[in-house]
Amino acid sequence: MRSVDKDLNGHGSPSSIVVRGAHVHNLKNIDINIPLGKLVAVAGVSGSGKSSLALGVLYAEGSRRYLEALSAYTRRRMTQAAEAKIDSIENIPAALALHQRPAVPGVRSTFGTSTELLNSLRLMYSRLGSHRCPNGHYVEPTADVARGKDMTCPVCGAVFPPPSAESFSFNSDGACPRCTGTGIVQAVDESTLVPDETLSIDEGAVAPWNSLMWSLMTDVCRAMGVRTDVPFSELTPEEREIVFHGPAEKKHILYKAKSSNQAGEMDFTYFNAVYTVENALSKVRDEKGMKRVEKFLKQDICPECKGTRLNQQARATLLGGIDLPSACAMTLDDLVKWVQGIPETMPEILREMARSITSQFLNTARRLLDLGLGYLTLDRTSSTLSTGERQRVQLARAVRNQTTGVLYVLDEPSIGLHPSNVDGLLAVIQDLIAHGNSVVLVDHDIRVLKAADWLIEMGAGAGEYGGNVISTGTIDETMHNPQSLIGKFLSGEERVSVQQKTEKSRIFENGTISLATNPLHTVHALDLKIPKGRLIAVTGVSGSGKTTLVLESLVPALQAKINGAAFPKHIRELQADGIRRVNVIDATPIGTNIRSTVATYSGVLDDLRRIFAAAPAAKELGYKAGDFSYNTGFLHCPTCDGTGQITMDIQFLPDVEIVCPDCGGSRYAKEAEKIRYLPKKADAGRGISLPELMSCTVKQALDQMSGVKKVRERLQVLYDLGLGYLTLGEATPALSGGEAQRLKIASEMGKSQEDAVFIFDEPTIGLHPLDTRVLIQVFQKLIDNGATVIVIEHDLDMIANADYVIDMGPGGGKSGGQIVAAGTPKEIAENENSLTGRYLKSLV
């Protein structure tokens, strides 16, 4: 294996990061040199150790060592990565990571604030806008604002201070007083207060009084003159008004305790149903308290600011004839064109300043446009952005900061990118390197990998079969390395294509799902036909309407039809004869804590607990199936409470997680080791315990439990899905997106699926071409059982393997929202109007 010399630049400074003895997760004590100042790609099948090397070693050590230079006081207030399990690492720069799934921002974050474009726009409105005087007259743009002088109204003579940039911030002085800058207000949803009007108040009809208030409120309500022993639906309008909005009067009541026959008299103030919720909301202090209240709330657009988040003064200033909310509602594409024309509309004395402010805005916007985000508006709430969109915002921000000497670790930066936007992504990454930084990225997009200066391939397999460096070198060296699995895909020698595609004339022979919609968001009115029992790919650039078509139109329409409910308002018609199930499966992590494991999620552990409870030793000791639960059972480890690890808080140092010293990570107490399952084999020996089985891979467990039909069938499905390397006790939050996705599919395999539609949102995220091949085979098994599989996808290999393609576009935002082309992959490739087709030509 070729290594990089420690010093290649001739100036005495190190040219590579030197890693020795890395054994994070499944890494097999690897030694590797990683070039500095270059674009280094890390490839490999799912579970091969890519993220362990990039994030678990390079980012963890780079960020930790940088933070160690800060004071202990500062470190106590920061989240720190744990120390990587390595023998040594040299020349590691300070590191920043752009994760595959960035944290979801809060309600105050928008596309404008997260990109800081809004900062430049606020400055434009402050320095270049026409401000309104207290009497409602407008003052033309003037240099007095930049000089800090008061403005004088030419109409009424009023003198007033000009608004600063902060005056246009909804997180500061410019916030709407009603909603405090969120654009939304929370109000009590009266339709939730009495969910079942066939019940009487005595029977608990008023839900908030049951969960948020003492039950004696029923007695107070009776004292207010309301009949509490009749169905709520029979109450008079006057009685209902008292229940919902009655005055806070004090009443003398006789209260009888439920738990005893004791009774007593007391004076108690009446809390109507609406005030009960409002009072509980005002006292919320944590997430648990909020969960009790939020089911009675609804979010409405703020009636004062109409959702703009800004106060009246901030909304009044005009620039180029429009106010700030109107500018923020433009797509970035349109906003850039508008900003470019601002300097020429200014008085001569302001033009130089206008060019300076607008150039700052345009420089930031340029990279966002390169990354294919021109369809977004500045007022778009950040939490509604996709993971790929949020990651690209992070990447553009990193370039704008113009840092030097930093190691950027990028996890799947091509997520959500249409092939036409890949060049823009690579240009942004090259900017980072040109500024003197190093970039290590984990990705599977062949075009992205080909652009790397150096490629590290992990493998050869996944889990315990991975963790080794099987290839390292330039792209050309990788393509000619016989050990490399990705090399043949880079050279074009090997393709993902595995499916025998359906003949064009037979595509609709299993039936048709027909959908007709009215316009929604930026998507036009649509009429489309989807073939049943096929693999359908919905494609198009970001913002072209794929999600609106599939997840906001087709899915809710199918669900409404299945449940006998009304269609969403924008659905004109749906014909889907025989469809009784719709399953939306994404690649989001399974579970939120380490108590969720492969065994629990797949249902295997439930079967295993029953098997071990039936063992003679278990019966003798009186153990039941519930005792074998590592979460709540009698046999769970008391030291770690069934988690398999202990977290140690060391204040200003990172928390240290260690394997539980008592159970060794098995999650079970020592008593569980005594209960053993004896396979009916000649070489069964002393059998195997449940703790030992939980540490086995799926493949190993399949060998051990081959005699138990139900367990064997569940494990065989996991193995057939390419998950044979996962251990049964592996925590599901730690699984990659591709692994999580396949685990979710497991319960559906082997069933008749003629009445089912499966929806997958970018299922190839994080998948090596070989993993994509496995996933396509999984889809084919579902289709062979009668299922209709619809994927929202950018991956060309997946698209090329589809039976039918629906291409949205032609652009994003207002430039999209139409079906550009629909047909077989070959027909899409031949369609001159299809942007996807241009990139598909080489594959079909």
N, C-alpha and C positions, 0 to 999 in steps of 0.2 A: 504493500500500500504506500502510495506516495505521500510524503508530508511536506509542509511548507517550511522553508528555512526560517530560523528565528529572526534573522535580520536580513532583509532583502533590499532595503531602500538606500543603503550606503551612507546613511547619516547617523548611524549609531542608535536610532530609536527602534523599538520592537515593531515588527511587521505582522505579528500574529499573536493571538491569544493561545496560550499553551495550557491545555487541560490534561491532567493526569489522574487516572484512577477514579473516573466518574461512575458512581453506582446509585444514582437517583432512580427510584422506581425500578424499571426492568433493565436499566443500562448495565451492561456486563463489564464493569471495571474498565471502561474504555479510555484510551489515550488518543488525543487528537489535537492538531494545530489548526486554528481558524484564522484566515487572513484578516487583517485590519484595513480599513479604508476601502473595502470592496463590498460588492453585493454577493452575499453568500446564501445559497438556497439549501434548505434541508428537506429531503424527500423521503418517502418510505410508506409502506402500507399502514393502515390504521392500527394503532397499538404497537408500532415498531420502536417507539422511543424518540420520535422527532420532537415532541413538545417537552419531553423530559430533558433533552439536551438543550433546546433553545430557551425554554422558560425555566425549567427546573434547575439548570446549571448556569447558563450564561446570564439570563436576566436576574435570577435569584442572587447570584454572587455580585454582579455588577451594581445592582441597586443596594444590596446590603452593605457592601464596602463603602459606597458613597455615603449612605446614611450614617455609617460609623464615624464619619468625619464631623457630624453634627453633634451638638451638645446633648447630654442625657435628657435634659428637660424637653428638648424638641423631639427627640426620638420617642419619648413616652406618648406623644400625641400623634404619632404616625403609624400606619400599618406597615409592617416590615415583613419581607419574605424570610422564610426560615433559611438557616444556613444549609447550603447544598452539601450532599454527601459526596465528597470528592477528597482525593489525597492532596491535590494541589492545583492551583490555577494561577497563572501569571499573565500580566499585561492586560487585565480586564478593565475596560473603561467604565465610567458611570453608565448605567443602562436604563432605558425606558422601554416599556412594552406596550404595544398596541394589540390588545387581546382580540380573539376571534369574536367574543361576545362582550363588548364594552358594557359597563354598568348602565342601567336605565336611568336617565337624568330625572330630576324632580319637575314639578309642574311649572316652575318659574323659568326653566331652560327652554329656549327656542333655537331653531336653526340659526337665527340671527345672532343670539348671544353666544352660542357654542362656537361659532366660527369667528366671532368678534366683528363680523361685518356690520352689525348694528351699532357698534361703537363709532365706526367711521360715518355711518349714516346719521347718527345723532349729532355728531360734530358738524356735518354739512348743514343740518337744519338749524343748529345753533348759530353758526357763523355766516351762513349764506341765505337763510330763510327770510321771508317777509313775516314779521311778528305783529301780533295784534295788540293794540293798546287797551287799557282797562275799559275804554268806552266803545270798543268794537271796531276801531278803524285800523287799517293795515299800514305798516311802515315799510317802505322799500328796503332791500338789503343795503347795509352800510358798514363801513370799516369800523364804526364806533363800537360795534359788538366785540371785535377782536381786541380793541384798545381798552376794553373794560369800562367804557363810558355808558352813562344812561342814554336811553333813546327818547326822542321828542316826537310826538305825533304831529304831523304836518296839518292835520285837520282840526283837532281840538286842543292841541298844545300840551296834552298830558305828558308828563315825564315819568318814565318807568324803566326799571332795570331789565336788560335783555336776558332771556333765558339761557342758562348754560347747557352744556351737553347733558349734565345730570338731570336737568329739568325735563328731558325727553326719555329718561330711563324709567321703565315700569318697576324696576327693582329699587328705585330710589325716589327722588323728588317728583318724578312724573307719574307716579302710580295713581291709578283711579282710587278714590277714597272708599268706594263701595266694596270693591273686590280685592283691594290692596295689591293690585297689579297682577292678578292671576287670570283675569278675564272671565272667570266663572264664579258663581255663588252657589253655596250649598243650601238647599231648602228641604223642608220636610215633604216627603212624597205621601200625600194623604191616602193614595190608593193602596199603600202597604200597611196602613195602620189597622185595618180590619180585613184580613185576607179571606176570611170565611164568614159571610153574613148569615149563614144558616145557624151559627152558634149564638147563644145569648152572651151577654157580658159576664154573667155568673159562670158561664162555661169557658171563659177566656177569649171572647171575640176580639177584645182590644189588645193587640199583640204587645205594644210598648209597656202596658201595665203588667204584663206577665214577665217580661225580661228586663225591663229598665226601672221598675217601680215596685213598691210593696203591693202585695195583692189586696191590701185593705182599700186601695183606690176604688175598687168596685163598690165597697160600702159607702164611700164618700159620694160616688156618682149617684148611688141610689138616694142618698140624702139630698142630692141636687134636684131630685124629681124625675129621674130617668128610670124607666122600667128595665131592670137588669135580668129578668127571668123570661124574657121573650126573645125570639130570634132577632138579631140586629136589623135584619131586613124589614122588620115590622115596626121599627121605631119611627116616630113622627119626625118631620124636618126639624122641629124645635128641639127634640131630644137629641138628634144627631148633632145639631149645632153645639149643644152643651158638651157632648162627648168630645168633639173635635176642638172647640174654641171657647168653652165655657169659662166664666170668670174665676179668679183665684179666691174663692170664698172659703171661710173657715166654717166647718160643720162639726156638730157634736154627734158622734157615732158610737154604737155599741159594737165592739170588735171581739170576735170569737177566734181563738187560736186554732189553727188546723191540727196541731200535734196533740192537743189536749182539749178537755171540756171547759177550760178556764175562759172566762170572758171579762171584758173590762170596758169602761167608758173612756173616751178621749176626744179631744178637739183636734181636727186635722184639716189642713188646707187642701183644697181641690186642685190637682194638676190635670188639666185637660190633656188629651192624647198628643196634640201637637206640641204643647209646652213640655210634656214629659220627654220627648225626643230632644227638643232644643236645650233643655236643662242638662240632659245627659251628655249632649255634644259639648257643651261649655265646660264640662268637667273631665273630658277625655285627656288622659296624660300619656297613654301608650297605645301601641298597635292593638293589643288585646281589647282595650276599651273601645277603640274605634270600630273594631269588627262587630261589637255588640250594637253599635249605633248605625253603622253605614247602610244596613239593609233597609232602614227607614228614610234614607236620604236620596235626593236626586240632584244632579248638577245641571244648572241652567246657565245660559250665557248672561253675563252681567247686564242688567237693564240700563245701567248708567253709561258705561263705556262701550256697550254693544260688542263686548269680547275683544276690544282693541288693547285693553289693559291700562290705557293712558287716561290721565285726567283731562279736563276740558281745555286747560291752557296748552298742554302738550299737543292736543289734537288741533289746535287753532292755527299754528304756524304753517305757512305754505312755502313750498320750494318747487319752482317750475310749475306752479299752479296746482299742486296736489299736496295733501297733508301726509304726515308720517305713517299713519295706519294704511293709507292707500299704497304708499311706496312699499311697505312691508308685505302687502298682499300680492305684489307682483312676483312672478317667477324670477329666479336669478337671471335667466337669459334676458328677460325683458328689462329687469332692473339695471343690468349692466349697460344696455343700450341707452337707457334714460340718463344714467349717471354720466356717461360719456359726453352727453350734450349739455350738461349743467354749466361748465365754465364759460361757454360762449353766451349764455343768457345773463351773465353777471355784468355789473358795471366794470369799466376798465380797471379801476383801482382794486377790485376784488378778484380779478381773473387769475393772478398768480397764486393766491391763496387757494382759490377754488381748484386749480390744477393739482396743487399739492395734496389737498384733502381727497379729491376724487381718485388720484393715482394710487393712494394708499388702499382705497376701497377696491379699485380694479385689479391691483396686484394680488390681493387676497382672493378675489373672486375668480381670477384666471385659473388657479389651480383647482378650485372646486368645479369649474366648468370642465377642465381636463379630466376630472374624475367622474364626469357624467352626472353631476348633481344640479344641472342648470334648470331642472323642472321644479325644484323646491322653492318655497316662499320663505321669507325671513320670519314670518309670524307662525310658521309650522312648529307645533310643540315637539320638543326633542324626543319625548317618550313615544311619539307615534312614528319615529323613523325606524327603519329596519336596522338589524345589526350591521349589515354591510354598509349602509348609509352612515351610521354613527362611526364606524371604523374609518371610513374615508374622511369624515370631518376631522377626526383625530389626526390622521396622516397629513392633511392639508395644514392643520395648525402647527404640526411639528416642523414642516418646511418653512412656514412663515416666521417661526421663532429664530431661525438661522443660527441654531446652536452649532458648536464645533466640538469634536472629540468625544461624541456620545455614541454609544452602541444602541441602535434601535432594533428591537426584536419584534417582528411583525408576524402575527399568527393569522394565516389565511387572508391576506389583504385583497385577494381577488373575489372574495365572497360578494355575491350580488352584482358582479360586474358583467355586463354584456361584452362579448368579444370586441366590440367596437371601442370600448373604453379602456381596454388593457394597455394600449400605448400611452394613454394619459397617466395611468397608474405608474408605469415604468418611468415616465418622465419625472414624476414627483419623487420617486425613489432615487433617481439619478441626481436630483437636486440635493437631497440629503447627503449623498456621497460627495458631491462637488463642494459642499460646505465643510468637508473634513470629517464627516462622520462615518461610521461603519453600520452596515445593515445586514442582519441575519433574518431571513424570512422562511417560514414554514408554508409551503404551498404545493398544489398538485397541478395547477394549470400549466400545460406544456409550454405555452408562449412565455409565461412568467419565468419558468425554470430555465428556458433557453437564454434568457437575458442575463442570467447570473454569471459572475466572474468565476465562481467556484461552487461546486455542488457536493454536498455531503448526503449520502444515502444510508438510511438506517434499515435494519432488517435482520435476517432475511424475512422472518415471519413476524407475528404479532405476539404480545404478551411474553411468556417465557421463551418463545421461539424467536424473539427479536432482541433489541438492546445492543446489537453489534453494528459497527461501521462496516458496511459491505463494499462501499465505494467512496472515494473522495478524489476530487481533481477538477479540471476544467470540464466544460460541457463536451468538448471533443473527446477528452480522455474517458469520460463517463460513457459516451456512446459506444466506445470500442472496448469497454471493460466487460468481459464475459460474466463477471459476478453481479453486475448491475441488473436490477429488474426494471428500472425506469429508462435505461439507456436505449432499449429497442423502441420505446414510445417516443423518445426524443428524436431518434433518427428516422422515424416513420416506418421502420421495419415491421413494427407490430401495431395493431389497432385494437380498440376496445370491442369493436363490433362482434356481437355474439348471437344476435337474434335473427331468426329467419323471418323477415318482415312479410306481412300479409300482402297479397296481391291487391292492387288498387281496386279492382272490380269487386272484391269480397269484403272490403273494409266495413261496410255498413250492413253486412248480412245478419249480424246478431241483433240488430235493432238500433234505434237512434234516441238520444236525449236531445230534445229541442228546447232552446231557451231564447226568449225575446225580452229585452229590457228597454226602459227609458233611460235618458242620460243620468249619470251619477258621477259626482266629482268632475273629473276631466274626461270621463269616458262617454262617448256618444251613445245614442240608441243603437243596440246591437241585436242581430238575429243570427244565431249560429246553431249548427248541428254537430253533435258529438257522437262518434260511433261507440256503441256498447261493446264490452268485452275486448277492448283494445288498449294499447299504451298510447296515451295522448300527451304531447308536450305543448305547453302554452309558453310562448317565447316573446321576446321583445326587450328593448332597452329599459333601463330603470325609469319608472314613472310612466310607462306606456299604457298601464291599465291592467296588467296581469292579475295583480292581487284583487283589484276591484271586480274583475270579471269572475274569478274563481272563488275567492274567499268571501267577498261581500255580495255576490249575486248568485252564482250557481249553488254554493253550499247552503246558504240560508233558504233559498227557494226549495231545494231538495228536502231540507229538514222540515220546512213548513208543510210540504206535500205529505211527507211520511207521518207527521204528527197531526195532520188534518187541520192545521192552523192557516191563518191568512198569509198570503205572500207578502214580502216586503213591498213597500209602496212603488218602488221603481221596477218591479218585475211585472211584465205584461202577460207573459204566458210561459208555462213549463209543461213539457210532455216527457215523462220518464216512466213509462209503463214497466212494472216489475221491480223497480228500485225501492227497497225497504230499509236500506242502511247506507249511511255516508260516514266514512271514517277519515278524519283529518289527522295526518301523522307528520310531525315535524322533527327537527333534529335538536330541539331544546333539551337540556339536561333533565334526567329523570330524578325526581326527589330533590330535597334541599339539604339533607343531612346524611351523615355516614351510616345511619341505621337502615337505609334502603340499600339492598344488595341485589346482585344478579339472581340469587336464589329466591329472595322474597318477591321481587317484581315478576319473575317468570312463573311463580306459583310452585316451583319445585320444593321449596322448604316446607310448605304445608303438607305435601305428600310424604316428605322425608320424616317430618315430626310424627306423623301417624305410624309410619313403618317402625321407627325406633321405639315408640310407645308400646308397640305390639311385641317387642323383643322380650324373651323370658326374664331377663334381669330387670327390665323396666317394670314388668308386671309384678315381680316379686317385691320391688321397692315402692309400688303404688304410683308410679309416674304416669301421668296422662300426656296427651299430645301437647297441651298447652304448656307443660313444664319444659318442653324443648324449644321454646321461643327464646331467642337471645335478647329480646326486647323486654318481655314481661314475665317470662317463665321462671320457675324455681331454679332451673339449672343455668341461668345466665350468670356471667362473672360479676360478683358484687364490687370488685375493685374498680373496673372501668364501666360498670353498669351496662355491659353488653355492647360497648362501642369498639372494643379491641385496642383502644389507645387511650393515653392519658395526656391531657394538655397542661403544661406547666407555665404559669404566668411569671415572667422574670422582669416585670415592670418595664424599664426602658430598653430592654433587649427584646428581640422577637420571641413570641410564644414558642415553646419547644414542645413538639408532639412526639411522644415516645410510645413504643409498643408496650402494651400492658404487661408488667413483669409477672403477673400471676397466671394469665391465660395465654400469654404469648401471641396475642392478636386473634385468637380463635373465637373470642366473645363468650366462651362457655366456662363454667366452673369445672374444677377437676373431676367432680362426680360424674359429669357427662362422658368422660373418657371411658368409664367402666361399662357403659351401655354400648354394645357393639352389634353391628349387623353382619351376619355370616352369609355371604353369597353361596349359592348351591354349586360350588365348584370344587374339584378335587384339591386345588391349591389355595383354597379360601383362607387357610391359616387361622389366625386369631380374629379375622374379620376387620371391620373398620368402624370407627366411632363417628358421630355426627360432626364434632369439631374437626376431625381429620378430613372428612368429606368436604367441609366448607372451604378447606384450603386447596382442594383439588381443582384442576381446570375442568371445563365442561367435558372435554374428551376423556380425561382420567375418570371422572365421575360416571361417564357413560359406560366405561369398561367395568367399573365396580358394581354398578346398579343395573346391568343388562338383564338381570332376571326379574326385574320389577317393571311390568308393562307400562304403567302410567308414567313413572319417572323416566323410563327409557324413551318414551315418545316425546316428552317435554324436552329432554336433553338432546334428542336427535334433531329436533327442530332448530335448536340453538346452534348445533354443530353444522347443520345444512345451511344456516344463514351466515356461516363464516365466523362464528363466535366461539369456536371450540377452544380457543386459547384463554378465554376469560375464566377467572376462578369464581366459584359459586359465592364466595364471601366478599367479592370485590364490590366496593361502594359504588352505587350507580351515578352519583354526582360526578365521579371522577372519569366516567366513560366519555369517549370522544363523541362528537355529534353523530357520526356515522354508526358507531356502536349503539348509541341510545336509540337511534331510528330503527335499526334492525331488531333490537330487543322489543320495541313497541309492536313491531309487525308479528313477532313470534306467536302471539295468542291467536292470530288469524290464519295461520298456515294450516293446511290440511282440511279446512272446512269448505263446503260448497259456498261459492261466492257470487252466484248468478244474480243475487238481489243487491249486491254491494258495489259502492263506488268508493275508491280510495283516492284521497287527495294528498299529494306530497309537495311541500314548499321547499324548493331547492334541495332535493335529497342527496345530491352529490357533494354538498359542502364537506370539505375535509377528507374527501376520498381520493386515494391513489387510483390510477387507471385500472389496476387489478381489482381494487375494491368496487369500482364502478361496474366492472364486469360481473362481479358477484351480485351486486344490487339489481342489475338488469335481469339476471337469472331468477332472482327472488320475485321480481315483478312478473316475470313470465309464468312462474308457478301460480301466482294469484290469478293471472289471466287464464291459465289453463283450467282453473277451477271456476271460471265464469266471471271473474271480477272485471270491472272497468277501472283502469288506473290512470289518473291524471296528474302530471307533474308540472309545476311551475319551474322552469329551468333555463340556465344560461350555458350549461356544459354541452359542448358540441357533440361529444361522444354519446351522451344520453339522448340528445335530440335526434342524432342520426339513427339511433336504434328504435325510435318511436314508429308506430304504425301511422300516426296522423299528427300533424303539427298545426297549431293555431298561432299565427304570428301577429302580435299587437304592435301598434306604432302609428305613423312611421317614426316619431320622436317620442320625447317624454313630456309630461305635463299637458299644456294646451296643444302641443304639437302632436300628441298621441291620441289614445283613446279610441282607435279604430282597428278593425281586423284588416290588416294589410294583405294577408294571404292565409289560405287554409288548404291543406292537402297533405300528400305524402312528403317525406323529407326531400325526395328528388324533385317534386313539384315546387317546393319552397326554394330549393337551391336554384331552380331555373327562373324564378320570379324576380324580375329586375327591380321591383318595388320593395322587396324584402331585404332589410339590412342584415337580418340573421342569415338569409339565403346566401349572401356573398361569402360568408365565412364557412358555410356548410358545404359549399361546392366540392372542396377537396376531400370530403368524407363520404360522399354518396355516389 
